[in-house]
Amino acid sequence: MISVGGSVRYLYNHFLKVNIDQYQIDKKFVWQFDMCRQLTLLKQQLPWLTKTYSQVLQQSLKDLDQALNNMKRGLGFPKFKSKYTTPISFRYQQHTSISDDFKYLNLPKLGLIRIKLHRALPSKYTGCTIMQTTKGWFASFVVELQEHKLVDDISNPVGVDVNSKYTALSTGELIKNPKPLKKSFPKIKKLQRQLSRKTKGSKNRLKSKHRLAIAHSKVARQRINFIHQISNRIAKDYDLVLVETLNIEGMKKNKYAAKAIADSGWAMLANALEYKCQILGHHLLHINQWLASSKTCSSCGNKQISMPLNKRVFNCDDCDAVIHRDTNAAINIKNWGHQQWMHNNKKSRQELPVAPVDVMMDIIANCGGISQSQMKQEAVSL
């Protein structure tokens, strides 16, 4: 499988160089169809490419074609794949099969590969991706899932507010963030120092590099496991999930909070909630990011002039309400988001939820101007 990965990487880099040269000549690219035609001639010059299944090579060219198209969306020019830093990954679209006892995977030109199936596949798969990680080789299957019909009436909406310490629900539940990077950082820092002292090109350096990669992989697995657990529970229990639109990349520019924000995985949580709600037939809505959810009282609608990040309890000056800052923000997100959903679905016979602030009027009133809503602060507990 390593040889297949090498062939795929070589082909990607070869045609990326072809596209760079072509672009310098006439400002045009060589797209997938033309690259596949040139691949036939390249196989005659390099017979070792024929040892790799043809569709695997074609999928590599498809990936390059997609990378070139992504330039139109401002994602930057594709980069060459390194033998030392790029994980091996290749994809089959047809002619693969799993044995009847679920112990072997048959891959064209590779034969039977012994596997340990994580769980039974819910349906027939349409594609198979083989990838190498620090824990070994994995096969990922593309399956079709039957999406549930979207529910019409909303009975139990929930607001979700995130910060680096908690994921707060409007029900009052505070789900503590495990902060895997923060807990493992002393070990990672030690492994990085050990790696820096190893001679470049030595076997000890490769061993040290592998140990560091395993430590980072463990952090990533812990984070994604936590996100899948809470997103799965929220998507199942509530038929309308309201989350706040956040400019995460802009918030990461704060050097004091960037590491904590990245460790929390806010974008991963939002993406997980979105596709899981879609599968279950539940609704997910992003509310306006400039609404001051942290500074507005969820009981009376009074807005505080300022809300410092170190102030974790919300005390209302008008109604004397005392509530946790994150729970207060989650309740506001639920009320405002539910109003917005009801406004967008006027055919529904449900009554508008009771909320101290009319969110639609607030958006209209603050449109195009700098208002108190635009002074919003995101709570980040370092």
Order of alpha helices (4+ residues) and beta strands (2+ residues): alpha-alpha-alpha-beta-beta-beta-beta-beta-beta-beta-beta-beta-alpha-alpha-beta-alpha-alpha-alpha-beta-beta-beta-alpha-alpha
